[in-house]
Amino acid sequence: ASVPPVPPTRFSLRFERIDEPFKFYIATPDGRSQTYTLPLDTTPLFESLHVTVTPPDYTGWDATTLRLHVDEAGSDENHVKALPGSAVMLAVSSNVPLAEAHLELGSSSRPQVFTVRDPAPSAETLFIIDHTTTAQLQLVGVDGKASAYLPVGIEALEDAPPTVSIHSPEPIAFAVEGYPVPVRVVAKDDVCVASLKLHLSVEDGSVDA
């Protein structure tokens, strides 16, 4: 513990961390105070919150992990964006051993409860994104005390259809028989282009390429 400078009539002592309640008194050359008890508040607090998003298999994208805010001032910035079908893992740590944690998605009246196998100051849960919603997290300590809810915004991104454009030739092209006609096609997609099929129209029918 460290003692910062204070006036002679005052005394200050700082404890970096308190894990259990204790009794104390103040003694001076002129006498000693009565004994006081410093209680310990065991209400769980969020110490850290990490979210890991695993996109659907068809994207070929790697999972990403973000550290979110756990303080009230920064909780408004907690926002996760992902494609529908993405798996979201929420991992939390607390200042006290946990018995369980609660996850509410949207206006659901029945929260998802994930139990901590062995009382520990951490817990995690997994869910699949299928629509835009708000996740609410609550921690419950081994003594039954519960934390305030921590909100996390979940935005389901639209998986837009691919687009295709033909840059050459022009919509109507003329060419001498046997003369090569350059064909340039551009396909785009917000995830990836898995394949491209081109249909060529000629005088005697259609040919796939």
C-alpha positions as CSV (number, residue, x, y, z in Angstrom):
1,A,0.0,0.0,0.0
2,S,1.2,3.6,-0.7
3,V,0.6,6.6,1.5
4,P,0.3,9.9,-0.4
5,P,1.1,13.2,1.3
6,V,-1.7,14.5,3.4
7,P,-2.1,17.2,6.1
8,P,-1.0,16.1,9.6
9,T,-4.6,15.9,10.8
10,R,-5.5,13.3,8.1
11,F,-4.4,9.8,7.2
12,S,-4.7,8.1,3.9
13,L,-3.9,4.5,2.9
14,R,-4.6,2.9,-0.5
15,F,-5.2,-0.8,-1.1
16,E,-4.7,-1.9,-4.7
17,R,-7.1,-4.9,-4.4
18,I,-9.3,-6.2,-1.7
19,D,-10.5,-9.8,-1.9
20,E,-12.2,-10.3,1.4
21,P,-13.8,-8.1,4.2
22,F,-11.6,-7.1,7.1
23,K,-11.6,-5.1,10.3
24,F,-9.5,-2.1,11.1
25,Y,-8.9,0.7,13.6
26,I,-6.8,3.9,13.7
27,A,-4.2,4.2,16.5
28,T,-2.5,7.5,17.4
29,P,-0.3,8.6,20.3
30,D,-3.4,10.0,21.9
31,G,-5.5,6.9,21.7
32,R,-7.2,4.3,19.4
33,S,-10.4,4.4,17.5
34,Q,-13.2,1.8,17.7
35,T,-12.9,-1.2,15.3
36,Y,-14.6,-0.9,12.0
37,T,-15.5,-3.5,9.4
38,L,-14.9,-2.9,5.8
39,P,-17.5,-5.0,3.9
40,L,-16.9,-6.4,0.5
41,D,-19.4,-5.9,-2.4
42,T,-19.5,-9.1,-4.4
43,T,-21.7,-7.8,-7.2
44,P,-20.0,-9.0,-10.4
45,L,-18.5,-6.4,-12.6
46,F,-17.4,-6.8,-16.3
47,E,-13.6,-6.7,-16.5
48,S,-13.3,-7.6,-20.1
49,L,-15.5,-8.6,-23.1
50,H,-14.2,-10.2,-26.3
51,V,-16.3,-11.2,-29.3
52,T,-15.2,-13.6,-31.9
53,V,-17.1,-13.7,-35.2
54,T,-16.8,-16.7,-37.5
55,P,-18.4,-16.1,-40.9
56,P,-20.3,-18.7,-42.8
57,D,-18.2,-21.4,-44.4
58,Y,-19.1,-20.3,-48.0
59,T,-17.3,-17.0,-47.5
60,G,-13.9,-18.5,-46.9
61,W,-13.2,-15.7,-44.4
62,D,-11.2,-16.2,-41.2
63,A,-12.7,-15.6,-37.8
64,T,-12.0,-12.2,-36.2
65,T,-11.8,-11.2,-32.5
66,L,-12.6,-7.8,-31.1
67,R,-12.3,-6.4,-27.5
68,L,-15.5,-4.4,-26.6
69,H,-16.1,-1.8,-24.0
70,V,-17.3,-2.8,-20.5
71,D,-17.7,0.6,-19.0
72,E,-21.0,2.4,-19.1
73,A,-19.6,5.3,-21.0
74,G,-18.2,3.2,-23.8
75,S,-21.0,0.6,-24.0
76,D,-22.8,2.6,-26.7
77,E,-19.9,1.9,-29.0
78,N,-20.3,-1.9,-28.7
79,H,-21.5,-2.8,-32.2
80,V,-20.8,-6.1,-34.0
81,K,-21.5,-6.4,-37.8
82,A,-21.6,-9.9,-39.5
83,L,-23.3,-11.8,-42.2
84,P,-26.4,-13.9,-41.3
85,G,-25.3,-17.4,-40.4
86,S,-22.1,-16.1,-38.6
87,A,-21.3,-17.7,-35.3
88,V,-20.6,-15.2,-32.5
89,M,-18.7,-16.2,-29.4
90,L,-18.9,-13.9,-26.4
91,A,-16.2,-14.3,-23.8
92,V,-16.4,-12.3,-20.5
93,S,-14.3,-12.0,-17.4
94,S,-15.4,-10.7,-14.1
95,N,-13.9,-9.5,-10.8
96,V,-15.5,-12.4,-8.8
97,P,-16.2,-16.1,-9.4
98,L,-19.3,-16.7,-11.5
99,A,-22.0,-19.3,-11.3
100,E,-23.6,-18.4,-14.6
101,A,-24.3,-15.7,-17.1
102,H,-27.4,-14.6,-19.0
103,L,-27.8,-13.6,-22.6
104,E,-30.9,-12.0,-23.9
105,L,-31.4,-11.5,-27.7
106,G,-33.8,-8.7,-28.6
107,S,-37.1,-8.7,-26.7
108,S,-36.9,-12.4,-25.8
109,S,-38.5,-12.9,-22.4
110,R,-36.4,-16.1,-21.7
111,P,-32.7,-15.4,-21.5
112,Q,-30.2,-18.0,-22.6
113,V,-28.4,-19.2,-19.5
114,F,-24.9,-20.5,-19.8
115,T,-23.5,-22.2,-16.6
116,V,-19.9,-21.9,-15.6
117,R,-18.8,-25.5,-15.1
118,D,-16.4,-24.7,-12.2
119,P,-16.9,-21.4,-10.5
120,A,-14.5,-19.1,-12.2
121,P,-14.2,-15.4,-13.1
122,S,-14.9,-16.0,-16.8
123,A,-17.6,-17.4,-19.0
124,E,-18.4,-17.7,-22.7
125,T,-21.4,-18.5,-24.9
126,L,-22.1,-19.0,-28.6
127,F,-25.0,-18.0,-30.8
128,I,-25.8,-17.7,-34.6
129,I,-26.7,-14.3,-36.1
130,D,-29.9,-14.4,-38.2
131,H,-31.2,-10.9,-37.9
132,T,-30.3,-7.5,-36.5
133,T,-30.8,-7.3,-32.7
134,T,-29.4,-6.2,-29.4
135,A,-27.6,-8.7,-27.1
136,Q,-27.8,-8.1,-23.4
137,L,-25.3,-9.7,-21.1
138,Q,-25.6,-10.2,-17.3
139,L,-23.3,-11.9,-14.9
140,V,-24.3,-13.9,-11.8
141,G,-21.8,-14.6,-9.0
142,V,-21.6,-17.7,-6.9
143,D,-23.5,-16.0,-4.1
144,G,-26.4,-15.1,-6.4
145,K,-25.7,-11.4,-6.9
146,A,-26.2,-10.2,-10.4
147,S,-24.5,-7.5,-12.4
148,A,-26.2,-4.8,-14.5
149,Y,-26.9,-5.7,-18.1
150,L,-24.3,-4.8,-20.7
151,P,-25.7,-4.2,-24.2
152,V,-24.0,-5.2,-27.5
153,G,-25.5,-4.2,-30.8
154,I,-25.7,-7.0,-33.4
155,E,-26.1,-6.0,-37.1
156,A,-26.9,-8.6,-39.7
157,L,-25.3,-7.4,-42.9
158,E,-27.1,-8.0,-46.2
159,D,-25.4,-10.5,-48.5
160,A,-26.0,-8.7,-51.7
161,P,-26.3,-10.7,-55.0
162,P,-23.3,-10.6,-57.4
163,T,-23.3,-8.2,-60.4
164,V,-22.0,-8.9,-63.9
165,S,-21.1,-6.4,-66.6
166,I,-19.9,-7.0,-70.2
167,H,-17.2,-4.5,-71.1
168,S,-16.6,-5.9,-74.6
169,P,-17.8,-6.5,-77.2
170,E,-20.7,-4.0,-77.7
171,P,-24.3,-5.3,-77.4
172,I,-24.3,-5.7,-81.2
173,A,-20.9,-6.7,-82.7
174,F,-20.0,-7.5,-86.3
175,A,-16.9,-9.6,-87.2
176,V,-15.5,-11.3,-90.2
177,E,-15.7,-15.1,-90.0
178,G,-12.7,-16.5,-88.2
179,Y,-11.8,-13.1,-86.8
180,P,-11.2,-13.2,-83.0
181,V,-13.6,-11.1,-80.9
182,P,-12.1,-10.1,-77.5
183,V,-14.6,-10.7,-74.7
184,R,-14.2,-8.9,-71.3
185,V,-16.6,-9.7,-68.5
186,V,-16.4,-8.3,-65.0
187,A,-18.2,-10.1,-62.1
188,K,-18.3,-8.6,-58.6
189,D,-19.6,-9.8,-55.2
190,D,-19.4,-8.5,-51.7
191,V,-18.1,-11.9,-50.5
192,C,-16.5,-13.7,-53.4
193,V,-17.2,-15.0,-56.9
194,A,-17.3,-18.8,-56.9
195,S,-17.8,-19.3,-60.6
196,L,-18.8,-17.5,-63.9
197,K,-20.7,-19.0,-66.8
198,L,-20.7,-17.2,-70.1
199,H,-23.3,-17.9,-72.8
200,L,-22.3,-17.0,-76.4
201,S,-25.0,-16.4,-79.0
202,V,-24.1,-17.2,-82.6
203,E,-26.2,-17.6,-85.8
204,D,-26.6,-21.4,-85.5
205,G,-27.6,-21.4,-81.8
206,S,-26.0,-20.9,-78.4
207,V,-22.7,-22.2,-77.1
208,D,-21.7,-22.4,-73.4
209,A,-18.2,-21.3,-72.5
